[in-house]
Amino acid sequence: MSRPSLPAYVVLLILTCACVGHAGADQLANEISSLAAKWDAAINNADFDALLPLYTADGRLMPPGAQPVTGPLAIRDFFAGRGRSVRNHKVELVDVLPVGNYAYTTSHFTATLVVNEKAAPISGSTVRLLERQADGRWKIKSHMFVRE
């Protein structure tokens, strides 16, 4: 029986690292998708207090056409001010880039916008910077969105 060569060990090591890295990326994507689902549920149920634990204490929302707001209470108030105008909100994760205790995410969203009892479909993109907390949970530190 012949002994495996050094290049064979290198290939095996690379494949092993790639699989472990991919599994870690899948876990991160699952955690961030779970956070997005909680965000969607808060908006869809008009439970704006449910947004509070999703943002860091210094979290910032930068909506199009409005001044940025900072802090979970101000962010909650921003969305509460819109009432039930946004329904059936659904965020779909497009990409996640982990950088230490931060993760940069891009997503696509769809929703129904109701104005004066008229409903219209809307969609757009979301960019979020998430921060891993001491307990391992992810929270939104910076949040921007635009409509298509």
Buried (B, 14 or more C-beta within 10 A) or exposed (E): EEEEEEEEEEEEEEEEEEEEEEEEEEEBBEBBBEBBEBBBEBBBEBEBEBBBEBBBEEBBBBBEEEEBBBBBEBBBEBBEEEEEBBBBBBBEBEEBEBEEEBBBBEBBBBBBBBEEEEEEEBEBBBBBBBBBEEEEBBBBBBBBBEEE
